[in-house]
Amino acid sequence: MGRDPRGLIAMAIVGMFQSTRPHGA
């Protein structure tokens, strides 16, 4: 995979945030 580590890190952070935050916008 030739993807930048920042992309993976950002995705992981977003996933964790979404998982921790309740569903409701």
C-alpha positions as CSV (number, residue, x, y, z in Angstrom):
1,M,0.0,0.0,0.0
2,G,1.4,3.4,-0.9
3,R,-0.8,5.5,1.2
4,D,0.5,8.2,3.6
5,P,0.5,7.3,7.3
6,R,-1.5,10.5,8.0
7,G,-4.5,9.2,6.1
8,L,-4.5,6.0,8.1
9,I,-4.1,7.9,11.4
10,A,-6.8,10.4,10.4
11,M,-9.1,7.5,9.6
12,A,-8.4,5.8,12.9
13,I,-9.0,9.0,14.8
14,V,-12.3,9.7,13.0
15,G,-13.4,6.1,13.6
16,M,-12.6,6.3,17.3
17,F,-14.3,9.7,17.6
18,Q,-17.4,8.4,15.8
19,S,-17.5,5.3,17.9
20,T,-17.0,7.2,21.2
21,R,-19.5,10.0,20.2
22,P,-23.2,9.2,20.3
23,H,-25.1,9.1,17.1
24,G,-27.0,12.4,16.7
25,A,-26.2,15.4,14.6
